Amino acid sequence: MLFLNQESGQGLVEYALVLVLVAIVVIAILTLLGPQIGQVFSNVINGLGGNQSGA
């Protein structure tokens, strides 16, 4: 009976591990594809006739 209360903590740790794994995957994808995504947005801005000075 003493071990029943520890199962909820185990579930919380499993959810935390899944969350960390998802965060690592997202960071890796953004690191690899970030410059390409930025280039796409630059192309869209230039295609619309906008400038990149931010003004």
C-alpha positions as CSV (number, residue, x, y, z in Angstrom):
1,M,0.0,0.0,0.0
2,L,2.9,2.3,0.5
3,F,3.8,2.2,-3.2
4,L,0.4,3.3,-4.5
5,N,1.1,7.1,-4.0
6,Q,4.3,6.9,-6.1
7,E,2.5,6.0,-9.3
8,S,1.1,9.5,-9.8
9,G,4.6,10.9,-9.5
10,Q,5.8,8.4,-12.1
11,G,3.2,9.5,-14.5
12,L,4.2,13.2,-14.0
13,V,7.8,12.3,-14.7
14,E,6.8,10.5,-17.9
15,Y,4.8,13.5,-19.1
16,A,7.8,15.8,-18.3
17,L,10.1,13.5,-20.3
18,V,7.8,13.5,-23.3
19,L,7.6,17.3,-23.1
20,V,11.3,17.7,-22.9
21,L,11.7,15.4,-25.9
22,V,9.2,17.4,-28.0
23,A,11.0,20.6,-27.0
24,I,14.3,19.2,-28.1
25,V,12.9,18.1,-31.5
26,V,11.3,21.5,-32.1
27,I,14.5,23.3,-31.2
28,A,16.5,21.1,-33.5
29,I,14.0,21.6,-36.4
30,L,14.0,25.4,-35.9
31,T,17.8,25.4,-35.8
32,L,18.1,23.5,-39.0
33,L,15.3,25.1,-40.9
34,G,15.4,28.6,-39.4
35,P,17.5,30.3,-42.1
36,Q,15.4,28.7,-44.9
37,I,12.2,29.9,-43.2
38,G,13.7,33.4,-42.9
39,Q,14.6,33.4,-46.6
40,V,11.0,32.4,-47.5
41,F,9.7,35.4,-45.5
42,S,12.2,37.7,-47.1
43,N,11.2,36.5,-50.6
44,V,7.5,37.2,-49.7
45,I,8.3,40.7,-48.5
46,N,10.4,41.5,-51.5
47,G,7.7,40.0,-53.8
48,L,5.1,42.3,-52.2
49,G,7.3,45.3,-52.8
50,G,8.1,45.9,-49.2
51,N,11.4,46.8,-47.7
52,Q,13.4,45.0,-45.0
53,S,14.4,48.1,-43.0
54,G,11.4,47.7,-40.7
55,A,10.2,51.2,-41.2
